[in-house]
Amino acid sequence: MDKEKALEIILANACCTLENCCHLCPYYADPPSFECEEMSRDDIMEAVKTLQK
């Protein structure tokens, strides 16, 4: 995973946890995009580890 993809995943997760911030998500769609529905805790952990390198 490259750092740009890792940042997308972190941003998407942050948008999901902040009220009324869905429109800021890089995966924002109505209905929810495949990327959002398929995102797992492992994906988020991998993104964090990528950014820590």
Rosetta silent file (secondary structure, phi, psi, omega in degrees, C-alpha in Angstrom):
SEQUENCE: MDKEKALEIILANACCTLENCCHLCPYYADPPSFECEEMSRDDIMEAVKTLQK
SCORE:     score description
SCORE:     0.000 S_00000001
   1 L     0.000  133.307  177.479    0.000    0.000    0.000 S_00000001
   2 L   -89.180  168.648 -174.405    1.349    3.431   -0.886 S_00000001
   3 H   -66.759  -32.679  179.044    1.066    6.465    1.380 S_00000001
   4 H   -64.086  -44.724  178.182   -1.566    8.159   -0.785 S_00000001
   5 H   -64.532  -39.949  178.500   -3.885    5.137   -0.528 S_00000001
   6 H   -61.141  -42.079  178.667   -3.194    4.931    3.218 S_00000001
   7 H   -65.135  -38.002  176.847   -4.220    8.571    3.647 S_00000001
   8 H   -59.116  -44.806 -178.018   -7.439    7.946    1.702 S_00000001
   9 H   -66.186  -43.576  179.165   -8.350    5.089    4.045 S_00000001
  10 H   -63.334  -43.609  179.199   -7.545    7.110    7.193 S_00000001
  11 H   -62.586  -43.992  179.328   -9.552   10.075    5.881 S_00000001
  12 H   -60.179  -42.914  179.355  -12.507    7.864    5.001 S_00000001
  13 H   -65.138  -41.472  178.777  -12.481    6.357    8.488 S_00000001
  14 H   -63.065  -42.454  179.753  -12.289    9.787   10.122 S_00000001
  15 H   -62.174  -35.804  179.642  -15.219   11.038    8.041 S_00000001
  16 H   -68.770  -26.725 -176.837  -17.303    8.057    9.138 S_00000001
  17 H   -93.846  -11.299  178.272  -16.699    8.818   12.801 S_00000001
  18 L  -100.561  131.070 -177.365  -17.428   12.559   12.576 S_00000001
  19 L   -64.111  135.865  177.328  -21.059   13.609   12.454 S_00000001
  20 L    61.372   31.513  179.595  -22.201   15.187    9.159 S_00000001
  21 L  -116.816   12.188 -178.015  -18.817   14.713    7.449 S_00000001
  22 H   -56.782  -36.066 -176.707  -19.698   12.015    4.907 S_00000001
  23 H   -65.829  -16.220  178.317  -19.368   14.490    2.020 S_00000001
  24 H   -84.652  -12.871 -176.063  -15.638   14.910    2.854 S_00000001
  25 L   -69.516  135.216  177.979  -14.951   11.205    2.369 S_00000001
  26 L   -66.490  -15.859  179.692  -12.945   10.293   -0.758 S_00000001
  27 L  -105.584   11.054 -174.448  -15.292    7.322   -1.230 S_00000001
  28 L   -56.711  130.682  176.059  -18.519    9.280   -0.667 S_00000001
  29 L  -162.182  158.063  176.347  -21.449    8.007   -2.697 S_00000001
  30 L  -129.660  108.672    4.220  -25.162    7.431   -2.256 S_00000001
  31 L   -70.156  167.829 -177.477  -25.649    4.510   -1.832 S_00000001
  32 L   -52.257  141.608 -178.147  -22.309    3.875   -0.050 S_00000001
  33 L   -71.504  161.724  178.752  -19.477    2.925   -2.356 S_00000001
  34 H   -56.307  -42.315 -178.049  -17.956   -0.543   -2.497 S_00000001
  35 H   -58.893  -42.378 -179.775  -14.744    0.752   -0.850 S_00000001
  36 H   -67.878  -44.216 -176.785  -16.624    1.985    2.207 S_00000001
  37 H   -67.907  -27.867 -176.607  -18.718   -1.128    2.599 S_00000001
  38 H   -96.613   -3.484 -178.032  -15.698   -3.403    2.251 S_00000001
  39 L   -68.059  134.481 -179.200  -13.303   -1.451    4.516 S_00000001
  40 L  -121.158  169.271  176.229  -12.167   -3.482    7.512 S_00000001
  41 H   -60.267  -35.878  178.073  -10.246   -2.813   10.694 S_00000001
  42 H   -62.475  -39.026  177.166   -7.293   -4.630    9.096 S_00000001
  43 H   -60.880  -43.197 -179.091   -7.325   -2.134    6.200 S_00000001
  44 H   -66.672  -42.417  178.714   -7.174    0.755    8.662 S_00000001
  45 H   -63.702  -40.174  177.771   -4.356   -0.868   10.661 S_00000001
  46 H   -63.654  -39.566  178.168   -2.374   -1.494    7.467 S_00000001
  47 H   -63.632  -43.461  178.093   -2.839    2.168    6.480 S_00000001
  48 H   -61.467  -45.837  179.772   -1.575    3.342    9.876 S_00000001
  49 H   -62.944  -37.348  177.872    1.485    1.086    9.632 S_00000001
  50 H   -61.863  -43.155 -178.784    2.194    2.382    6.114 S_00000001
  51 H   -72.859  -23.255  179.184    2.169    5.966    7.328 S_00000001
  52 H   -79.483  -13.505 -177.533    4.395    5.134   10.300 S_00000001
  53 L   -69.141    0.000    0.000    7.173    3.822    8.047 S_00000001
